Amino acid sequence: MMYKSTRGSNIEVTASQAILKGLSEDQGLFVPTDIPKLPLSIEEMSKMDYKEIAYTVMKEYLTDFTKEELRSCIEKAYDEKFDTKEIAPLFHADNAYYLELFHGKTIAFKDMALSILPYLLTVSAKKNKVTNEIVILTATSGDTGKAALAGFAGVEGTKIIVFYPKDGVSPIQERQMVTQKGDNTHVIAVHGNFDHCQTGVKEIFSNKELGRELEKAGYQFSSANSINIGRLIPQIVYYVYAYCCLYKNGHIKKDEKINIVVPTGNFGNILAAYYGKKMGLPIHKLLCASNENKVLYDFFQTGFYNKNREFKLTSSPSMDILISSNLERLIYLLTGEDPEKTMDYMEALKEKGEYKITDEMKRNLEDFYAGYSKEEETFEAISSLYKKTGYVIDTHTGVGTHVYNEYIKETKDKKTTIISSTASPYKFTRYVMEAIDKKYEGLDAFVLADELWKLSGVPIPRAIEEIRTAPILHNTVCQVKDMERAVKEYLGVK
Ligand SMILES: *Cc1c(COP(=O)(O)O)cnc(C)c1O
């Protein structure tokens, strides 16, 4: 199995090289030359645990990893860091199965991939005779930063530097980051917004001279963002696992088709489910759920992608995105794997902020159904699910639930459905508790956590307990223009 770029240049790289590079030199994303089929039947896989299914799926993609290497990555990733042996349990509530992807260290679904990426990356470095220490640079609007810090903390041969907008993340998210332990972790607050952080990081990456200085000092940069195939591939696993669980427990028959609902931002999670379908998982529709930043909804309706619009801050901040980077991989497939056409669309997006796909391409979008949820609708979905069943979901999952309810009304489709539950309600207590009852308005984040425990019967996760009392270990703040200097200082490079 080799990987090629969505934007051409005919170069093929191995899986480990694609993981190391993150992005292709022509700025395209790496895609497998062929999407493999599931190597075993659902019956066979339904006898396996999460780690065994992870191995079965991932070995088809990471063909230059030895059996021992891949197994060791999986063992180290999916261990007691997760608060349940199942890793990604299903919870049945109302008319759907919630696939809880928030049992990792930072209680959001980013842990599913960022728990294993550091190990995939260090093995990839060894394989390609990289002796430099790998320095991960990440800009975050909240969830990715902490998940990446937790994933890379203490991993030999790596350092991680995270930039976040000083006043642009939630109090819990900030606390999670500034209390991060580990000698190889560094967190920097930036006087600016997320875009400033992201642009600053991109500039540091593309600074060739800095690259040479780093090389001399024995370092090289890499990235942990969601376009890395080392994040995409581990995400396919939990959809296969969930399908097998439904089958094993008699909720679906052999080959029965199901729907999957995914609260979507950068299009990474839902793309993984789409890859699962291409591998042979019996999936009817993939429901792409957006919040009020509904670029994707509009795109699926009209075939016209347009990011020129007002950016809205919502209660589901991890989906507040106007450029869904991973959509490029779907566009590439829709063009019939034509890198030149893909490049044209992406150039248009960069220059004009918009592009329109052909009618023929649009016809091939029938695997998807798209919807969106307004703020009040999300709160209503959280509150009515709680009142009906006692089950509490977070705001991102609330977006998915609303869109699913609309889909049922519209189509009367009764197929068994999985809703990707992307964060613990404990991460967004303020919105969740207020949605359930106005009496919680204005209470402190930790008081709300105690109340949520009483209400849901689900104990407060370690991730929240830990930061209640943890000492603050990072207090570096810098101006946007000083980001590069801050990196050099931390690494001791002049
Ligand atoms: C990142 C994130 C999403 C969006 O996932 P994408 O792969 O970017 O589409 C949804 N919910 C939560 C809680 C997230 O952290």
The ligand as a MOL file (V3000), in Angstrom:
LIG
                    3D

  0  0  0     0  0            999 V3000
M  V30 BEGIN CTAB
M  V30 COUNTS 15 15 0 0 0
M  V30 BEGIN ATOM
M  V30 1 C -12.9070 17.9800 16.5100 0
M  V30 2 C -14.2550 17.7490 17.0300 0
M  V30 3 C -15.3710 17.5800 16.1710 0
M  V30 4 C -15.2460 17.6810 14.6700 0
M  V30 5 O -14.5640 16.5930 14.0940 0
M  V30 6 P -13.9610 16.7090 12.6360 0
M  V30 7 O -13.1720 15.4690 12.4310 0
M  V30 8 O -13.0890 17.9340 12.6490 0
M  V30 9 O -15.0930 16.8470 11.6890 0
M  V30 10 C -16.6070 17.3430 16.7300 0
M  V30 11 N -16.7720 17.3010 18.0750 0
M  V30 12 C -15.7420 17.4610 18.9250 0
M  V30 13 C -16.0010 17.4220 20.3880 0
M  V30 14 C -14.4370 17.6830 18.4450 0
M  V30 15 O -13.4310 17.8570 19.3160 0
M  V30 END ATOM
M  V30 BEGIN BOND
M  V30 1 1 1 2
M  V30 2 1 2 3
M  V30 3 2 2 14
M  V30 4 1 3 4
M  V30 5 2 3 10
M  V30 6 1 4 5
M  V30 7 1 5 6
M  V30 8 2 6 7
M  V30 9 1 6 8
M  V30 10 1 6 9
M  V30 11 1 10 11
M  V30 12 2 11 12
M  V30 13 1 12 13
M  V30 14 1 12 14
M  V30 15 1 14 15
M  V30 END BOND
M  V30 END CTAB
M  END
